[in-house]
Amino acid sequence: MKFISGLALGLLLSAGAWTLSAQNEKAMHPRIAAANEALKDARAYMQEAPHDFGGHRADAIRATDNAIKQLDLALRYRGKEDRRK
């Protein structure tokens, strides 16, 4: 039981550290953070739109998902590098 409690505590602490790091990276790179939010907004709009944008909606959503993922990975990488220093 102690192992499970310790593991749970470790996971909570690392999640908290990631949240602080992510917030810090967003503050340090506001254009990337703003682009990511704009992409999420555009994705939500496309998902709910009553039309398919001339057949481009599915591909646009996939590309948007990939762009969001890549920007998140870029910020995570930057956060890891900043913590090493």
C-alpha positions as CSV (number, residue, x, y, z in Angstrom):
1,M,0.0,0.0,0.0
2,K,2.9,2.4,0.8
3,F,4.3,1.8,-2.7
4,I,1.0,2.7,-4.4
5,S,0.6,5.8,-2.2
6,G,4.2,6.8,-3.0
7,L,3.6,6.2,-6.7
8,A,0.4,8.3,-6.6
9,L,2.2,11.1,-4.8
10,G,5.0,11.0,-7.4
11,L,2.5,11.2,-10.3
12,L,0.7,14.1,-8.7
13,L,3.9,16.0,-8.1
14,S,5.2,15.5,-11.6
15,A,1.8,16.5,-13.0
16,G,2.0,19.7,-10.9
17,A,5.6,20.3,-12.1
18,W,4.5,19.9,-15.7
19,T,1.6,22.3,-15.2
20,L,3.9,25.0,-13.8
21,S,6.5,24.3,-16.5
22,A,3.8,24.4,-19.3
23,Q,2.5,27.7,-17.9
24,N,6.0,29.1,-17.8
25,E,6.8,28.0,-21.3
26,K,3.5,29.6,-22.5
27,A,4.5,32.8,-20.8
28,M,8.0,32.7,-22.3
29,H,6.6,31.9,-25.8
30,P,3.3,33.8,-26.1
31,R,3.1,33.6,-29.9
32,I,3.2,29.9,-29.8
33,A,0.7,29.8,-27.0
34,A,-1.6,32.1,-28.9
35,A,-1.3,30.1,-32.1
36,N,-2.1,27.0,-30.2
37,E,-5.3,28.6,-28.8
38,A,-6.3,29.9,-32.2
39,L,-5.8,26.4,-33.7
40,K,-8.0,24.9,-31.0
41,D,-10.7,27.5,-31.6
42,A,-10.6,26.9,-35.4
43,R,-10.7,23.2,-34.9
44,A,-13.8,23.5,-32.7
45,Y,-15.4,25.8,-35.2
46,M,-14.7,23.4,-38.1
47,Q,-16.0,20.4,-36.1
48,E,-19.3,22.1,-35.4
49,A,-19.8,23.8,-38.8
50,P,-22.9,22.7,-40.8
51,H,-20.8,22.3,-44.0
52,D,-17.6,20.5,-44.9
53,F,-15.7,23.5,-46.5
54,G,-15.8,22.0,-50.0
55,G,-14.6,18.6,-48.8
56,H,-11.6,20.0,-46.9
57,R,-12.9,19.8,-43.3
58,A,-11.6,16.4,-42.4
59,D,-8.1,17.0,-43.8
60,A,-8.1,20.5,-42.2
61,I,-9.1,19.0,-38.8
62,R,-6.3,16.4,-39.1
63,A,-3.8,19.0,-40.0
64,T,-4.9,21.2,-37.2
65,D,-4.7,18.3,-34.7
66,N,-1.1,17.7,-35.9
67,A,-0.2,21.3,-35.6
68,I,-1.5,21.5,-32.1
69,K,0.4,18.4,-31.2
70,Q,3.6,19.7,-32.7
71,L,3.3,23.1,-30.9
72,D,2.7,21.2,-27.6
73,L,5.8,19.1,-28.2
74,A,7.9,22.2,-29.0
75,L,6.9,23.8,-25.7
76,R,7.5,20.6,-23.8
77,Y,11.0,20.3,-25.4
78,R,11.7,23.9,-24.5
79,G,10.6,23.3,-20.9
80,K,12.9,20.2,-20.6
81,E,15.8,22.2,-21.9
82,D,15.2,25.2,-19.7
83,R,15.0,22.9,-16.6
84,R,18.4,21.4,-17.5
85,K,20.2,24.8,-17.2
